[in-house]
Structure formats: C-alpha cells, structure tokens
C-alpha cells in the first residue's frame, strides 16, 4: 500500500505518532517523508511497508522481508 493508498485516517494516525515523538532521532525526517510518495515504500525491494510496521516505527525504511533479524 504505497503512500497514496493510505486512508486519511491512517495518514493522520501516522502523523500523530510521529509528532508525539519528535524529540526522538529520525522523527523530523519521517514527518517530512510522510507527505512524499516514497513514504511506506521499502528502500530495498520497492514493496510496501505495512501500516502496522510504520505505526510501530514511523522511521522504518524497509519492509519485514528486507530488514535483518525481523
């Protein structure tokens, strides 16, 4: 489900999760990426990063298959 397929509710949930953790490393970058087409797209394989995975860690850049030890 690439960024443009996230529902408004999902995007809002992700934005709230990121904003609540802005002091953590990488969150400002994640917030900027949230509104670009590459957010939610695995940098390794180009597949979708599941919403649940992004909700848990909004800075995630890889899907579960491409992340070591997942």
N, C-alpha and C positions, 0 to 999 in steps of 0.2 A: 504494500500500500504506500506508494510514494506520496510525498507531502501533499500534492494537490488532491489526494483521495482522503486525507484525514477529514473527519467531520469537524464542524465548528466547535463542537463540544470537546473533541479530542485535542484540537489545537489550543483551546482555552485551558484545558487541564494541563497540558504540557507547559504552556506559558506560565501558569500559576506555580507549577512545580519548580520551574527554573527561577522565577522571580523570588520565590521564598528561600532560595539557596544561592542568591547572587554572590555572597561572600566566598563561596567555595570556588576552588580553581576550575576554570573552564566554563563556568556558567554564563558569563557575559558573552563568550563566543557562541555558546549553544543558543542563547537568546537571539543573537544576530542570525545564526544559521536557520532557526526555526521558520523564518519567513522567506527562506530561499528554497528553490526546488530540490537541492541536494540533501536537505534535512530528511532523515528517515531512509536514506539510500546507503547501503553498505559500500564503503570505500574500496573494499577488496573485490567483491563479486558483482556489485551493482544491483543486488537483490534488495528486498525490503527488510528494514529493521522493524520488528514487531512493535506495535504501540506499547504493549506491556513492558517491553525491554526499555523503550525510551522513557516511559513514565517512571521506571525504577532508576534509570540513569540517563538524564537528558543529554549528557555529553557523549553518549555512545556513538561510535562511528562505524561499527561493524555488526553484522548480524551474528546470531549464535553459532552458525556453522563456521564462520571465518575468525571467530575470537578464540584464541588459545585457551584451553582449560575450561571451556563452557559446556 
